[in-house]
């Protein structure tokens, strides 16, 4: 009697085909807190201490935060993070640790690590001055709508990816984790120097065009070149901005994938919090709304299917499938799974009140149905087109 289980999974959106054997059970978790005590630094591309002084002199309260690596696997393994959020092997993720706004009375819904998701007034700004990663296949930065208030009378129990956070004081929330606009990545980022790797960049995040302009002027007055300043707008009329109970919460995420030099990458991650400067900038008197519209995003794909550059793809895929079955069918009970696009666009997820699970327009996410590996003898075979070779992936 066959007792071992094999899953054969045809994946249409994997970078490479491969076999993953004896996988362990998934772990859940959460991340270590980082303090926001990095020193204000003078950069060769600008003076962040002077920026703070100028902003405070212009009628803003400036609070310091931090920008650090959120090691999801480590934190999950230590029981500090409830989920690894579909992290990719070989990738790292960076987040903010932000103080609450000066006049915030209702706390954010609790979701460890504390302060990586935050409420945001329509006239606030966040400023990040950060070194860029060493050479890598991919990196990006993007804003997310993280949690939104649960709708009264709606049953979420059967919604994909649903979980509840908050309480009577904060309000009850659920995750959207939907991207806002397009990522700033290594192909479009404004930065100092001649290279998009190892240089410095500034991110300005705001939902108010007037405040963005004011902050940008003070950045330039502090020595930051306009060509290194990246504005990442949040459309205020789309989301529930504010600090009150029930207002949406947001987060900011950096990603790095497949660095070329492991030592340079380790040094970058180890010193990121110390070398980055994060300011939460809040007008002392609320500024009149000057909202951004939803940005026009770049269409996915090229309109050219990769089968146009492949020789007899259906025949080759069927040959691979048959070879896998021949190799394992005598010893294993097996099941064939298919993959489907599983992650909606962030804005679509927000309007549909569902979890977008950290989508990113630079990637396509596919999933099978859920399954379990019940022993160390169970394994998965994943096969499909090599999208790097066809030019559909990096």
N, C-alpha and C positions, 0 to 999 in steps of 0.2 A: 504494500500500500504506500503510495506516494504521500509524504508528509511535508516536504519542503515546498516552499512557494516561490515562484519567480514571476515578476511583473515585467512585461515587455511593453515599452512605452514609445510610440512614435511621436517625436517632438518636432514640430514644424518650425519652431523659432529658437532652437538651441544653436549656440555658436559652434559647438563641436559635438560629435557623437562620442559616447563613452559607456563604460560599464562601471557601476558603483555597487560594490558587493559588501555584505555584512554591515549595513548601515545601522547605527544605534538609534534609539528612540529620540524624538525631538525633545528638547528641553525648553523650559520657559523661564522668563526672568525679567531683569530690569537693571538700570545702570547706576554706577557710582556717581555720587554727587561730586561736582567740582566747585571749589570756591571761586569767587569773583575778585580775587586779590592780585591779579597780575598788575605789574607796575605800568604806569603810563609811560609810553616809550616815545622817544624821538626817532623817527625813521629817516633814512637817507632820502625818502620821497615825501616827507612831510612831518609835521610836529603834532602829535596827538595831544600832548599836554596843552599846547597853545590852542588847539581846536576846542578843547574843553573850556578854557578860559574865555575864548571868544563867544562860544555858544551861551555860556552863563551870563556874559555881559550883554547878550542880545535878548534876554528874557526867557531863557530855557533853564529847566532843571536837568542836570546831566548826571546819570547814575551809571556806574561801571558794572559790566557783566563779564563773561568769559566765553571763549570758543574752544571746544575741546573734543577729543575723540570719544565717542560713545561706543565702547566695545560691547556689542550686543551679545556675542557668544560668551565672553567672560562673565558679563553681568547676569546673563540667563543661567549660566552654570552655577553661579553663586546664589541664585534665587532672588536676585534683585531686579529682574525685569521679567514681565509676564510673557513676553514674546520676543523672538529675534526679528520679527517683522520681515520675514522673507529675505534676510540678508544674503548677499552673494559671497561665496568663498573667494578670497583674494581681494576683497574690497573692504574699505573702511568708511566710517560714517562720522561726521562731526556735527555738533549741535551747540546751541547757545545755553548758557546758564544766566538767566536774567532776573533782576529784582522786579518786584511788582511796581506799578506806577505810583508816584508820590501820593496821589489822592485815591488810591484803590482801597475800597472798604470791604468789598466781597472778595474772598480769596479765590484763586483758581481752583477748579476741581482737581483733587489729588490724583496724580498719576506719575509715579516715580520713573526716572529720577526727577526730583522737584525742579521746577523753574526752567525746564526745556520747552514747555508749552506755556503760553502766556496770553492774556487779554491785551488789547491794543486800542487805544483811543484813535479816533479818525485823524487827529492832528499830531500824533506822535511820529517819531522817526527812530530807527535803529541804524547805527553806523558801525560797520565792521572794517577795520584795517587789518589785513592778514597777509602773511606770506603765502604764495601759491605753491602747490605740491611740486616735487621734483618730477622729472620726466615719467610719464605714465601713459597707458593706453587711453585712459579717460578720467576726467574729473568734472564736477559741476557743483553749482550752488542753486538752491531753489527754496521758495516759500511754500508753506502748506497751511491750509485750513485743517486744524487738528481735531478739535471737538466742537460739536454743536449741540444745542439743547434738545432733549428728547421731546417729541411732539406729544401733547396731552392726548390721552386716549388711544395712542398708537401702540400696537403690540409688535415689539422688535425681536421677539425670541427666535423667529425663523429667518431673520435677516442674516445674510452672509457676513461674517466678520464682526458681528455685533458683540459688544460688551458695554457695561454701564460703569460710569465713573461719576463722582460727585455725591452730594448728600443734600439734606434739606437746606443747609446754609448756602451752599454754592449753586444749587440747582443740579438736576440730573442730566448728564450728557452722554453722548455716544460718539464713536470715532467716524470722521469722514476721511481724514488723512489724505486729502486731495490736493494735488499740485495747483499752484496759482501761476498762470502764465507759463512762459518757457524758462528752462534752466539757463543760467549763465555758465557756459562750459569753456573748455580749452580752445574752441574754435571761434567763439564770439566775445570773449572776455576782454575788457579794457584793463591794461596793466602797465606798470613801470617797465623800463628796460626794453630789450629787444626780443625777449622770449616769454611765452606764456607759461613756462616752467621755471620755478625758483625765483620769480620776481614778486612784486607786491601789488595788491589790488585793494580797492575800497568799494564796499557795498553800502548803498543808502536805501533803506526800506521804509516806505511810508505810504499812507493812503491819501495824503494831502499834497497837492502840487505846490502850494505856497510854501509849506514847511520844507518840502524837498529842495526848492530853490534857495531858501534861506540857509539850510544846512550845507548845500553845495557851495554857496558863496563863502561860507566860513571855512570849508575845507580848502578851497583855493587860496584863501587868505592865510591859511596855516602851512602853505607850501605843497599841498597835494595837487598834482597836475590834473587838469580836467580829463586827460586821456587815460587816467587810471580809475576814474570814478564811474561805477556801474549803478544805475538807478533801477531798483526792483520794485515797481509799484504794486499796491494792493487796491483793487477797485472797491472803494468804501461802500458804494450803493448796492453791491452784490452781497456783501457779508454783513453780519450783525456786529459792527464795531462797538467798542465801549468797554467799560469796566464793571458794569452792573451785573447782577445775577442774571444768568441766561445769555450773556454776550458770548460770541464765539471765541475760541482760543486758537492760536496760531503757533507755528514752529518754523524753524529754518534748518535746512539740512545740507551738508556738504558730503560729496561722495568722491572716493578715489578708487580706481580699479587698475590692477596689474602694473605697479610701478616697475621701472626698468632696473633700478639700483636699490636692493633691499636695505642696505646700510643707510643710504640717503633718505629713504622713506622712513625708516625707524627713527632717525634723527629729527625729521620733520614732525612726525606725530608726537614725539617726546617733548618737543619744545614749542608746539603749536600754541598752547594756552599762554605761555610766557611771552611769545612773540606777537600775538594778536591783541588787538584792542577792540573792545565792544562798548559802545555807549548807548544807553537808552535816553533819548532826548525828548523832553516833555515841555511844551509851552506853559509858562506860569499862568497865563490867561488863555483860555481856549481860543484857538484860531478858527475862523469861519471855514466851513467845509469848502474844499476845492478838489472834488473827487476825480480820480482816474476812471476811464472806461475800461472794460475788459479788453485786453490786448488781442490783436489778430495774431494767431499762432501759425507757425510753419506747418503745412500739411505733412502728414506722415508719408514716408515712402516716395518713390519716384514714378509710380505708375507702371513700372516695368517689372514683371514677375521674374523671379530668379530662374525659373525653368527655361527661360530664353537663352541662358548661358550655360545650361547643363545638358549633358548628353544622355538621353533616354532616362530621365529621373525616375519615372514610374517603374521601369524595369529594374533599375538598380536597387531601389528601395524594396521592391518585392523580393529580390534576390537576398538582400540583407535579412529581411524578415524570415524568409524560409531557412536561411543558414542558422539563425539564432534558435529557431524552433527545433531544427535537427540536432543542434548541439545539446540542448537542455531538456527536451520533452520527455526523454526516457527516464530521467531521474527526478524531474520536478513536475508538480502540478503548476500550470502557469495560467495567467490571465493577461489579455492584451488591453491596454488602456489607450485612449486617445487624449489629445490635448486641445484646449480651446482658449481663446483670448479671455482672460479672467479678470482683468483689472480695467474698470471704466476710467474715462478721463475725469480729472479732478472736479471740474466745474459741473459735468454731468452728474457725478456722484453727489455733489452738494445739493443740486436741485432735486435729485431723486432720493435724498436723505439716506444714503447708503455708504458703505465703507469702500473707499478707493484704494486702501491698503498701501499708500505711499507711492502712487503712480509717478511716472516721469516720462515726458514726451521723447526723451532720448532712448527709450527702451520699449520693448514689447514684452508683456508678461503673459505666459501661458501656463495652464495648470491642468492636471488630471483631476478626477474625483479623488476624494480622500481614501487612503488605504493604510494598512499597518504592516510593519515587519515584526513578526512574532518571535523570531529566533535569529541567532547569528548565522544561520544557514540560508535565511531568506535574502533575496537580493533583487536589484532592479537592473534591467538593461535598457538604456536609452539610445535610440538611433534616429537618424534624420540627416538632412542636408547640413553641410558645413557652410554656414552663412558668412563666415569670414572669407572663405575662398570664392564665394559668389559675389562678394562685394556688398552684401546687405548688412554686414556688421563689422565692427573694428576688432 
